[in-house]
Amino acid sequence: MSSTVTVAAVSDLVSIVQKDGRPVVRLRCADYGHEWVVDCDVYPAGELSVEPRTAGPYVFDTAEGAKEFVDTSLLALQILGCSIS
């Protein structure tokens, strides 16, 4: 796979993670040409506030690094019983 295809796939990625029908995490990845930035909105469990907390930004030198971070995060959340959309 060429890096151009990988970059396009990563830059378009938006994942929403839910547990029991409630949002848990929203992951976004942006391509800035020379670096890839992943940030997250985290919805704390048990809090009545609908405002998420922000985690990140996590900065990567390559699209592959950003994609690996997102994929690993999503896998960990699935293991914890969350659903990914």
Backbone bond lengths (Angstrom), bond angles and torsions (degrees), N, CA, C in turn:
res aa  C-N    CA-C-N  psi(-1)  N-CA   C-N-CA  omega(-1)  CA-C   N-CA-C  phi
1 M - - - 1.445 - - 1.525 107.58 -
2 S 1.319 117.64 133.01 1.458 120.49 179.42 1.517 110.41 -76.03
3 S 1.338 116.26 156.79 1.464 119.59 -178.82 1.524 111.05 -64.92
4 T 1.325 118.75 -29.33 1.453 121.36 178.73 1.529 110.64 -63.13
5 V 1.318 116.88 -43.17 1.459 120.53 178.57 1.522 110.26 -65.98
6 T 1.331 117.12 -42.52 1.461 121.37 179.63 1.519 110.45 -62.36
7 V 1.317 117.59 -45.50 1.460 121.52 -179.59 1.523 110.18 -60.40
8 A 1.318 117.54 -44.54 1.464 120.18 179.73 1.515 110.80 -61.51
9 A 1.334 117.53 -41.41 1.460 120.65 -179.39 1.520 110.81 -65.50
10 V 1.329 117.65 -40.09 1.458 120.89 -178.71 1.519 110.79 -72.72
11 S 1.322 118.02 -41.50 1.460 119.81 -175.54 1.523 112.15 -67.27
12 D 1.322 118.18 -22.53 1.455 121.60 179.95 1.529 113.29 -91.37
13 L 1.318 116.62 -4.51 1.456 121.13 -172.09 1.525 112.36 -72.03
14 V 1.304 116.18 127.45 1.462 123.02 170.29 1.520 105.52 -139.30
15 S 1.324 116.41 121.87 1.463 120.53 179.61 1.513 109.77 -123.16
16 I 1.315 115.57 136.76 1.452 121.72 175.71 1.519 107.25 -115.70
17 V 1.323 115.58 127.62 1.452 122.23 -178.40 1.520 108.15 -109.22
18 Q 1.337 115.82 131.44 1.462 120.37 -179.09 1.523 110.28 -128.58
19 K 1.314 114.70 153.90 1.459 120.98 172.25 1.517 106.34 -138.19
20 D 1.327 116.16 128.22 1.461 122.62 -177.67 1.526 111.28 54.84
21 G 1.343 116.75 37.05 1.457 122.39 177.63 1.515 114.81 76.11
22 R 1.307 117.84 4.15 1.461 122.45 -178.48 1.524 108.88 -110.22
23 P 1.360 118.07 137.43 1.466 119.01 178.23 1.524 111.44 -62.23
24 V 1.317 116.02 140.73 1.461 122.08 178.03 1.531 109.34 -115.32
25 V 1.334 115.87 -50.62 1.465 121.58 -178.02 1.524 109.22 -145.16
26 R 1.320 115.80 143.51 1.462 121.82 170.11 1.530 106.40 -122.93
27 L 1.327 116.96 120.68 1.469 122.89 -179.16 1.515 110.22 -103.54
28 R 1.320 116.22 135.16 1.459 121.84 175.50 1.519 108.87 -130.65
29 C 1.309 116.35 145.20 1.458 121.64 177.67 1.520 108.60 -131.44
30 A 1.333 116.25 130.56 1.464 120.50 -179.27 1.523 110.10 -121.92
31 D 1.323 115.49 140.19 1.462 123.38 178.67 1.530 107.89 -98.07
32 Y 1.333 116.52 116.60 1.457 121.08 177.68 1.518 112.12 -103.92
33 G 1.318 117.12 15.02 1.458 121.87 176.94 1.518 113.81 86.55
34 H 1.310 118.39 -44.03 1.464 121.96 -179.62 1.529 111.59 -115.09
35 E 1.318 116.55 -7.92 1.456 121.17 175.81 1.525 109.10 -156.27
36 W 1.320 115.83 159.72 1.457 122.50 179.94 1.517 107.22 -120.13
37 V 1.312 116.37 132.05 1.457 121.59 -174.31 1.522 109.29 -119.47
38 V 1.325 116.27 126.93 1.463 122.63 175.84 1.515 106.88 -110.12
39 D 1.322 116.63 130.36 1.454 119.73 171.41 1.515 109.04 -131.68
40 C 1.316 115.17 160.70 1.460 120.83 -173.10 1.519 109.95 -135.43
41 D 1.307 115.39 143.72 1.459 122.15 166.16 1.516 105.36 -103.44
42 V 1.326 116.47 124.61 1.458 121.90 -177.26 1.521 108.22 -113.84
43 Y 1.326 115.85 125.32 1.457 122.16 179.30 1.524 108.20 -100.55
44 P 1.339 118.03 103.25 1.469 120.73 -176.38 1.526 112.55 -61.78
45 A 1.315 115.87 137.93 1.465 121.85 178.45 1.518 109.61 -71.30
46 G 1.318 115.76 142.37 1.447 121.22 174.69 1.515 115.26 80.45
47 E 1.334 118.30 -2.14 1.457 120.12 178.19 1.513 109.51 -97.59
48 L 1.311 116.42 140.71 1.454 121.00 -178.77 1.523 112.05 -79.15
49 S 1.319 117.78 -18.15 1.451 121.46 -179.30 1.527 110.09 -65.58
50 V 1.326 116.35 137.65 1.459 120.07 176.75 1.527 110.74 -90.97
51 E 1.327 117.68 -5.80 1.460 121.20 179.86 1.524 110.13 -79.84
52 P 1.325 116.69 123.63 1.469 119.11 179.04 1.525 111.13 -78.05
53 R 1.314 115.01 161.50 1.460 121.78 170.80 1.518 107.32 -95.45
54 T 1.307 117.05 148.99 1.456 120.94 -179.92 1.522 109.84 -96.86
55 A 1.331 115.78 134.41 1.458 122.17 174.01 1.522 107.70 -117.42
56 G 1.286 116.26 136.79 1.460 120.20 -177.49 1.513 109.10 104.37
57 P 1.260 118.42 -168.26 1.459 127.35 9.87 1.524 112.16 -77.37
58 Y 1.315 114.39 147.61 1.453 122.73 174.21 1.524 106.25 -106.77
59 V 1.311 117.52 119.07 1.466 122.64 -172.51 1.529 109.50 -105.43
60 F 1.340 115.32 133.37 1.462 122.37 -178.92 1.515 109.97 -126.11
61 D 1.332 115.85 145.09 1.466 121.54 178.59 1.516 112.57 -76.92
62 T 1.343 116.62 -23.75 1.459 119.96 -177.04 1.530 110.71 -129.96
63 A 1.314 115.31 155.74 1.470 120.91 175.61 1.520 110.01 -64.30
64 E 1.322 116.19 -36.13 1.461 120.07 -179.53 1.525 110.72 -62.83
65 G 1.334 117.68 -40.81 1.457 121.40 178.27 1.522 112.07 -63.12
66 A 1.327 116.45 -42.86 1.466 121.09 177.96 1.521 110.79 -64.51
67 K 1.328 116.83 -43.65 1.460 120.82 -179.61 1.531 110.94 -64.67
68 E 1.325 117.08 -40.53 1.465 120.82 178.63 1.536 110.59 -63.14
69 F 1.330 116.92 -41.23 1.466 121.15 177.80 1.528 110.83 -61.30
70 V 1.333 116.61 -47.44 1.463 120.93 -179.69 1.524 110.42 -64.39
71 D 1.332 117.43 -47.02 1.469 120.59 -179.19 1.529 111.51 -60.54
72 T 1.328 117.01 -42.99 1.463 121.08 179.81 1.528 110.72 -66.14
73 S 1.317 116.90 -40.96 1.468 121.03 177.90 1.525 110.85 -62.16
74 L 1.323 116.53 -44.41 1.464 120.34 -179.74 1.521 111.15 -65.06
75 L 1.328 117.66 -40.15 1.461 121.39 177.81 1.529 110.41 -62.24
76 A 1.323 117.37 -45.24 1.466 120.79 179.50 1.527 110.69 -61.15
77 L 1.322 117.18 -41.72 1.466 120.34 179.61 1.530 111.36 -67.41
78 Q 1.340 117.99 -35.50 1.461 120.79 175.86 1.518 110.37 -65.12
79 I 1.319 117.85 -40.18 1.471 121.78 178.22 1.526 109.68 -61.72
80 L 1.331 117.01 -33.46 1.469 121.66 178.47 1.531 113.34 -80.44
81 G 1.346 117.04 4.65 1.456 120.98 174.35 1.512 115.68 95.34
82 C 1.323 117.57 13.21 1.455 120.67 179.74 1.534 109.93 -89.42
83 S 1.317 115.73 155.84 1.466 120.53 174.78 1.516 108.50 -106.36
84 I 1.326 115.69 144.54 1.455 122.90 -175.24 1.523 109.27 -109.54
85 S 1.334 116.12 133.28 1.474 119.21 174.97 1.510 109.88 -134.51
